[in-house]
Each structure stands twice: as C-alpha cells, then as structure tokens.
Amino acid sequence: MSGTTNLAVLGVPIAVKPGADTSRIQEAIALVQKRFEDQVARSRGGQGKDVLLTFMALELADELLQLKKQQETYLDRVQNLLNTIQEAK
C-alpha cells in the first residue's frame, strides 16, 4: 500500500492508512506499551504475553465503560439543566 505509515506496537509491525492521525496513534501506542510494562511488572514474569495482553485489554475496556457511564451521567445533568432553563423562560 502506498502512503501507509509503518509503526510498531509491542514489537508487532502495523501499517497505518494514509490520513490517519499519527500523533493520536503514537499516543495510543505509548499508552499500550506503558500498560503492558505495568502488567509485566505486576506479574513479575509469571504470566505469558497473551495473558498479560488479555488483562490489559480488560482493564482498558473497564475504563472505557466507566467513562461512558460518567459521560452519560454528565449528559443527563446537562439535559436537566437545559430543561430547567427552558421551563424558567
């Protein structure tokens, strides 16, 4: 593929399509690598890479779910405030 950017995540090469936000992808790669290093440190070498990646994926998914719930709560609060403002007019 012409125009693709080649990057590596935990030693695995990946091709990024043209037009992708490479700075955001680099941030994501840094996060993945840091989280993986944290998992390795916590396991003290007692777990295989696939198990560590699974734990990491679960942690990230849990954080995403918590943030989505938090966002929903904030959106509900904003909607309630807007309704209150509309009713006060």
Secondary structure as GFF3:
##gff-version 3
##sequence-region A 1 89
A	DSSP	beta_strand	5	9	.	.	.	ID=ss1
A	DSSP	beta_strand	12	16	.	.	.	ID=ss2
A	DSSP	alpha_helix	22	43	.	.	.	ID=ss3
A	DSSP	alpha_helix	49	88	.	.	.	ID=ss4
###
